[in-house]
Amino acid sequence: MNTDNEKYYEDEEVKKVDNVLAFIIGCGISFVLGIWTGTSYEQNRINTHVERTTVIDSLTAVNDSIKIKVEKLDSIKDAKIIEVSTLDNDSTLKLFYKLVSE
């Protein structure tokens, strides 16, 4: 017959084995999830040098087109400034009426 001490000892051993198994299963699940997450992250990133270069080139092209538009607007503004600065009193009034009528 088993005494109370032997039952207690067996119960404690079963609890220890259960805890160790639960810990090992938890570590395994964490490891698998970590590998899966890392793999999916790497697949969704821009990895290659060619892809990065393509993105940089497209941004440079957009930046250059914006610079060209700004330069055109700046030259138009400069032309208007020269046109207005050369006006005398009569032509200033004509320009004013022209602007008001628009």
C-alpha positions in Angstrom: 0.0 0.0 0.0 1.0 3.5 -0.7 1.4 5.8 2.2 0.5 9.5 2.1 4.2 10.5 1.7 4.6 8.3 -1.3 1.5 9.7 -3.0 2.7 13.2 -2.2 6.1 12.4 -3.7 4.5 10.9 -6.8 2.2 14.0 -7.2 5.1 16.4 -6.9 7.1 14.4 -9.5 4.2 14.5 -11.9 3.8 18.2 -11.4 7.5 18.8 -12.1 7.3 16.7 -15.3 4.2 18.5 -16.4 5.8 21.9 -15.7 9.0 21.0 -17.7 6.9 19.7 -20.6 4.8 22.9 -20.6 7.9 25.0 -20.6 9.5 23.0 -23.5 6.3 23.2 -25.5 6.0 27.0 -24.8 9.6 27.5 -25.9 9.0 25.5 -29.1 5.9 27.5 -30.0 7.8 30.8 -29.4 10.7 29.6 -31.5 8.4 28.7 -34.4 6.5 32.0 -34.2 9.8 33.9 -34.1 11.1 32.2 -37.2 7.8 32.7 -39.0 7.6 36.4 -38.1 11.2 37.0 -39.1 10.7 35.3 -42.5 7.5 37.2 -43.3 9.2 40.5 -42.3 12.1 39.8 -44.6 9.8 39.0 -47.5 7.9 42.3 -47.1 11.0 44.5 -46.9 12.9 46.0 -49.8 15.9 43.8 -49.8 17.9 44.2 -52.9 20.2 47.0 -53.9 18.4 47.2 -57.3 15.0 47.9 -55.6 16.5 50.5 -53.4 18.2 52.2 -56.3 15.0 52.2 -58.3 13.1 53.9 -55.5 15.9 56.5 -55.1 16.0 57.1 -58.8 12.2 57.6 -59.0 12.3 60.1 -56.1 15.2 61.9 -57.7 13.2 62.2 -61.0 10.2 63.6 -59.1 12.4 66.1 -57.3 14.0 67.2 -60.6 10.6 67.8 -62.1 9.5 69.9 -59.1 12.7 71.9 -59.4 11.9 72.6 -63.1 8.4 73.8 -62.3 9.7 76.1 -59.6 12.3 77.5 -61.9 9.6 78.2 -64.6 7.4 79.9 -62.0 10.4 82.0 -60.8 11.2 83.1 -64.3 7.6 84.1 -64.9 7.6 86.1 -61.6 10.8 87.8 -62.6 9.4 88.8 -66.0 6.2 90.2 -64.3 8.4 92.2 -61.8 10.4 93.7 -64.7 7.2 94.5 -66.6 5.6 96.2 -63.6 8.8 98.1 -62.7 9.0 99.7 -66.2 5.5 101.1 -66.1 4.8 104.8 -66.0 1.7 106.3 -64.3 -0.6 105.9 -67.3 0.3 102.3 -68.0 0.0 101.6 -64.3 -3.6 102.7 -64.3 -4.2 100.6 -67.5 -2.7 97.6 -65.8 -4.8 98.2 -62.7 -8.0 98.4 -64.7 -7.0 95.3 -66.6 -6.5 93.4 -63.3 -9.7 94.7 -61.8 -11.7 93.7 -64.9 -10.4 90.1 -64.7 
